[in-house]
């Protein structure tokens, strides 16, 4: 057993103190990831457009940011229900508030920098209500939602590859059998409602701010 004098000797001599553990970077996966990023950038820039190549980089940076910040959507709700911690939900509300300020005026105007801009709006029906419960069951069985599956696979979890394959197959089947597409009627209603008007933005911010008291449960 070490005596107090031993600790005093170690404190006075830094060379005897144990060095902190350093994070080791696995060079092979890092090299493969870097190569795929570069190849994807070259392909998109040559075969598609420079804009898609720029979006490729933006997506990679966003993914890295969300991964290292451990930011998630469904996980925040799960933590709130199970542990009564609302920090994740407050972060989501803050993000939605900035989203309203940034995108609602653009959607209300319909154009940005000469490009036509519109929201991807689809009608809500019985299929959405039933599918929400099926999604919840599948998320529990698979161990994660769509974004959670991509998050864990990107973090190196090989067991979630099976869930990812099932997610891709289900998405392809759903896209093939889904009737119609974005509803023009719904888009017209939103356009008449004046999404980009200041009072509409204020209404959205008021709804988002209603979740602020959630910190009392944190």
Long-range contacts (C-beta under 8 A, 24 or more apart in sequence): 29-156, 63-154, 66-151, 67-151, 67-154, 67-155, 72-147, 72-148, 72-151, 73-145, 73-147, 74-139, 74-144, 74-145, 74-147, 74-148, 75-148, 80-214, 80-217, 84-217, 84-218, 85-217, 85-218, 86-214, 86-215, 86-217, 86-218, 87-215, 87-218, 89-211, 89-214, 90-211, 90-212, 90-214, 90-215, 90-218, 93-208, 93-209, 93-211, 93-212, 93-214, 96-208, 97-205, 97-208, 97-209, 100-201, 100-204, 100-205, 100-208, 101-201, 101-205, 104-195, 104-196, 104-200, 104-201, 104-204, 105-196, 105-201, 106-196, 107-195, 107-196, 108-194, 108-195, 108-196, 108-197, 108-200, 109-196, 118-187, 119-187, 119-190, 120-182, 121-182, 121-183, 121-186, 121-187, 121-190, 122-181, 122-182, 122-183, 122-186, 123-183, 123-185, 123-186, 142-166, 142-167
